[in-house]
Amino acid sequence: MTIRDIMKYIESEYGIINQTPCEVCGGEYFAEDLEIVLIDEIPFDVCECTCSNCGHERSFMFTAPFIELKNHKNILRKLN
């Protein structure tokens, strides 16, 4: 994956977050923290978000195909 592909992928994640209303009040979420985690050896982007209206917190999880598993430990150390 090129850096452009990675950026498009991450932009699409933020698009999903921006289009998802808060389940408590219907407000908009904003991203507070983004990290890469491994779940069963599969890399995921986990974005911690907070509603700008009521403060409700929610995590969004997306697969992270741009992380190569052969180097995932080094990449995770650098990203987190």
N, C-alpha and C positions, 0 to 999 in steps of 0.2 A: 504494500500500500504506500502510495506517495503521501507527502505531507499535505498536499491539497485534498486527497481522498480522506485523510484523517480529519482535517478541519471540516469538510462537508459532513462527515459522519457526526462529529460533535455538535455542529450547528443543528443537525436534524434532532439530536437529543434535546437541545434547548428549545427547539420548535415544539416538541411534544410537551415539555414542561410548561411552556408559555400558553399552550392551548388547553391545558388541564386546569379546570377550576377547582378551588378548594372545596373539599367535600363538606366542610362545616359551614362556610359563609358564601361560597361562590367567588371569593376574591382570587387574585393572581399570586402564584408562587414566584419567589425569587431564590436563586441558587446561593447557598452560603458556603458549601464545601463540596469539592469533587475529589474522589480518590479512586484508585484502581485496587480491586480486591480479587483474590482467587477463591472460587467456590468449586470444589471438586475438580481442581486443576484447570478451571475455565476462567479466563479473565473477564471481569465486569467493571464498568464505570458505575460508581454509586454516587449519586448527587443528592446531598442533603439540602432540602428546601424548606422555606418558611413562607406562610401566607402573609402578604404585605398588609392585609386588612385585619385579620384576627390573631395572627401569630401561630396558627396551627402548623405543626411540623410534619413533613412527609419525606420519605426517601424514594427516589426514582432509581431503578437499576436497569442498565443496558449492557448487552454483551459488548466486549471490546475486541473486535477482530483485528485491530491494528497492533495488538501486543503479540509478539512472536513468542511462543511457549518455550523455545529453546533458550531464550535470553530473559525470560520473565522475571527471575529473581533480581537481576541487575536493573532492569527497567523499573520494577516496582520500588526498589530502593531509591532510585533517582526521582520518581514521580511522587512518592509519598514522603 
